[in-house]
């Protein structure tokens, strides 16, 4: 299962993209997007999100 990103809360800072160990996160239209097939649910992105836009 992949993380969920609330695009209404995401500010597009890119912190999650930088910390993802498998490259499952990217930026699209200034918002974070998760590749569900690549996500390993490690939680690294959840820990660094300043707006708590990412959840399991």
C-alpha positions, -999 to 999 in steps of 0.1 A, spaced: 0 0 0 13 35 -8 12 67 12 -16 92 5 -9 128 -3 -36 155 4 -30 179 -24 -51 205 -7 -26 206 22 6 200 2 26 232 -3 50 217 -29 82 221 -9 97 188 -23 111 176 11 94 143 6 108 138 -29 143 144 -16 140 119 13 123 90 -6 148 61 -7 131 45 -37 122 75 -58 85 69 -55 76 106 -50 78 133 -76 64 168 -82 35 173 -106 19 208 -110 38 219 -78 23 191 -57 38 158 -45 27 127 -63 33 91 -52 40 62 -76 20 35 -58 39 7 -74 72 20 -62 63 31 -27 76 8 0 57 24 29 89 33 48 73 65 62 103 87 55 82 112 36 56 114 64 83 123 89 96 153 69 64 168 56 60 202 72 23 204 67 14 168 75 -1 163 40 12 127 38 -4 98 56 -5 60 54 
